[in-house]
């Protein structure tokens, strides 16, 4: 794809993430949902944690329920241990991903594992499940970095975490047409990525500084792109690393109702999830 034929999508909105406490000892940057943007395609939630140092005895997030969504934990540094009320257990490290289908309801807990120097850095994202599948059976999968396809695009390394990008498909089974990709610049450079046709798209700067056309953004900024254009242009103008997360998918086209850890298409569906959790039908997990 050349500049002569690839019209680049423009940035239509810039959202600054805000600090939110998840546990008494953990603050995250929350970029989705925002007052000005509730979702990017099926993606309805984005929390950015770290970089931080894992302390001895850190138990992570205690057991809590989810329903109606898939939760995705992707790591830039360190590791994460997962366990849930369906008996699933797993651990991933740097550039690995944990993908949990909450569906009709599940209780899970995540415990951080520090990497080199005890550091932990990553993101948790949610996709709303399609209306017909929002009460599907829960499931859990994890994928190590080596199983995710990676390729060079200009001066950047691109890892396809979920969905498909530029002919590379992640091994993660997904229930919507989506993309989730990690774009890394080691220093100054540029990259141009094909924008999946018809997708809502956004980029989140997880580390360093990046530029999208004339729009610059530091870590913690989410940039929503217009729907017109066949390419996404990314630039790093500094002599330092930059990490950008590209996320998107087909337009949601369904009602979106948030209630804490449950995301459904109606208040009635939310009430059903709350009743199922209260009655113990999502299972239990010791703290």
N, C-alpha and C positions, 0 to 999 in steps of 0.2 A: 504494500500500500504506500503510495507516494503522497507528498503534500499537495500535489496538483489535483489529485482526485479525492482525497480524504478530507471532507469538511469536518472540522472538529466541533464537538459539542461545547457549548459555552456554559459557564457556571451561572446558575439562576438563583442560587441562595447559598449563603454561608451561615452555618450554625456553630456557635461556640458551646462546647460541652460544659456542663456545670458539675461541681463537686457534690456527691451524694454519699452518705454513709450506708454501707451494706451490712457491716457488723460494727460493734463499738471500736474496733481497731483498724477497720479497712474503709478508706475513702476511695471512691471510683470517680472517673469522669463519665457522665452520662450524656450521650449525644442524641439518642433516640429513646423514647419519643420526646419531642420538643413542642412547645406551644405553636411554632410555625411549621412543623413537619412531623406528622404522626408515623409515617412509614415511607420506605423506599421499595416499591414493589411489595413482596411478601415480608421484607425485613421490617420488624416493628420495634426493635430494641437493640441498643448498643451501649455496653459498659466497657470502659477502658481502665484496667487496673495496672498499677506500677508505672515505671520501674520501681520496685521496692525490694527490701531485704526480708526474707522469711526468717522470723524469729523462732527459736527453739520452743516447742510446745504449741505452735500456731495450729489450731484445729480447723481453720478455714470457715466455710459457711456451714452452719448446722443444718440438719435435715429440714427440708421444706418442700411443699408440693408445687407441681405445675400441671397444667392441662391446656389442650387446644393449640399447642405450639411445638416447635422443635428448638432445643437450646444447643448452641454451638460455642465451644470454648476453644480458642486458637491461641497458641503460645509463641511469643517472640523470644522469651527467655524462661528458663526454669522448667517446672513440670507440674502436673496436676493429677491427683488421684480421685477417681469417681467411684461411688457406690450408690445403689438405689434399692427401693423396696421390691423390685422384681428379681433381686439376687444378682444383678449385673455388677461387675467391678472391673475397673481398668485404669491404666496409667499411661500418660503420654508426656513426652518431653518437648524440647525446643522445636518449633515449626511442626508440631503434631496437632491433631484436632480431635476433640471429643464431640460426638453428634448424638444427641438424645431426642427421640420422639416421645413427647409427653402424652400426646393423644388424649385418651379418656382419663388419664390421671396417673401420676407417679410421684413418689417422694424420693428426693436424692440429696446428697451432700457431696461437697468437693473440698479436698484438702490440698493446700499448696505444697510443692516440693521445690525448694530453691535450687537453682542451677549453680554455675560458677560464681563463687562469692556469695552464695545464698540468694541470688537475685531472681525475681519473678516479674514477668511483664507479659501482658496479653489482653485479650478481649473476650467478652461473652456477648453473643448476639442471639436474638430469637427471630424465627420466622413463624408467622401465623399459618396454621394448617388450612388447607382448602376446606370449605364448608362441609363437603361430603366426607371428609376424613378427620374432622376435628375430634371425633370420639374413637379414632382408630386405636388399635392395641399399642401400648407403649413398647419402645425398643431402645437399645443403646449400642453404639459402635464407636470404636476409636481407630485412628489411622496415624501411623508414625510418619515422620517427615519424608522418609525414603519412598513411601508409597504414593506421595502426591506429585503429580507431574510439574516439572519446572522447565522454563525456557528463557532465552535471552530476547529482550525487546529493546533495541537500541542500547543504551548504557545501563539498563536495569535488568535485574533477575526477577522473573515472575513465577510465583508458585500458585497453582490452581488448587485452592482448598476445597471448594464446592462448586458443582455445576460445570460449565464449559466455557472456555475462553480461547479464541484463536485456534480452534481445532484440537485443543488439549482438554480432556475430560477427567475430572476428579473421580476416584473410585467410590466416593461417598454416594449412597443412594439418596435421592432427594424427591420430594413430592410436588414441587413446583419447578418450572424452568427458571433457574437462578444462576447467579455467578457470585463467587466469593474468592478473591485473589489477593495475594500479598506481593506488593511491588517494592523491591529494595534497590536503592542506589548506594553504592559504596562511597561516592563523592559526586562531584559535578557531573551532570549529564542530562540526557533527555530520553524519553521513550514515547512511542505512539502505539496505542492499543486499539484494536478493532472493537467498536461498541456493538454488543449483540443487538440485532435489529428488534425494535419494539420494546426494549427493556427500559424501565426506570433505572437510573444509575446515580450513584454517589461515591465519593471518595473520602476516607477518613485518614488524617495524618496522625500516625501513631508515634512517630519519633522524627525529630529533626524539623526540616522546613521543606516545603514543596511549592511549586508554582504551576498553575493550570491556566495557560494563556497569560492574561494580564493579572490574574487573581493569585495572590500569595497567601500562604497559610502555614502557621506553626502547628506544633503538636496540639491535639485536642480540638481541631476544627473539622467539621463535616461539611463537605461541599456537594450540593445537589446540582446535577447537570440538566440542561434542557433536553427535550426529547428529539431535537433535530441535530443531525450530524452522524457521520459514520465512524468517527474516531474520538478517542480520549487522548489528549496531549498532556504529558507530565514532564516537569523539569525540576532539577535540583541545581540551584545556583551557588551552593556553598560547598566548601571542601570538607564535608562531614557526611556521615550516613544519614539516609532518610528512608523511612518505612511508611508506605501508604497502603491502606486496605481499600480495595475496590469492591463494592457490593451493589447488587441490583437483581432485577428479575422482572417477570411479566407484571403489568399493572394489577393491583390487588382486585379491584372490581367487586369487593364484597364488604359488608358492614364490618366494623372493627370496634369491639367492646373490650376495654381493659378493666380488670379488677385484680389488682395485686399480681400474684403469680399466674393468673388465668387470663387468657386472651381468646375470645370467642366471637361469634357473629351476632349474638343477641344477648339481652339480659337474661332471658330464660335459660340459655345454654350456660351462662355464668352461674346462675342459681343451681343448676343441676350439678356442675362441677363442685361448687361449695358444699352441697348436700352429700355428694359422694365422698369428699374428703372428710367431712364431719362424721360420716358413718363408718369410716375406716375402709371404704372400698378401694382407695388408692394404695392400700398397704401401709406398713409402718417401717420405720428405720430407727434404730437406736442411735442416740447422740454420741 
